[in-house]
Amino acid sequence: MVYVFTVWMAGGGIKKGTTYGASDDFGFGSATDAVHVHDFQATILHVLGIDHKKLTFKFQGRDYRLTDVHGEVVKGILS
């Protein structure tokens, strides 16, 4: 099950008046268009003008990034 959280975003290239995704009847689980935290972080970095795939740091000989290997920009909320 994917838990549901609400985030309000404004400005910076976000479509105004957009609702993205929906919860189930109890408001507990995701019903449609679930966004993973990595996708959410990638979208915020994109709006700030940062390429999340190039934002890396080296730790114990491996390159890491904030969005790990999963993050994709959620284009449905961008204007």
Order of alpha helices (4+ residues) and beta strands (2+ residues): beta-beta-alpha-beta-beta
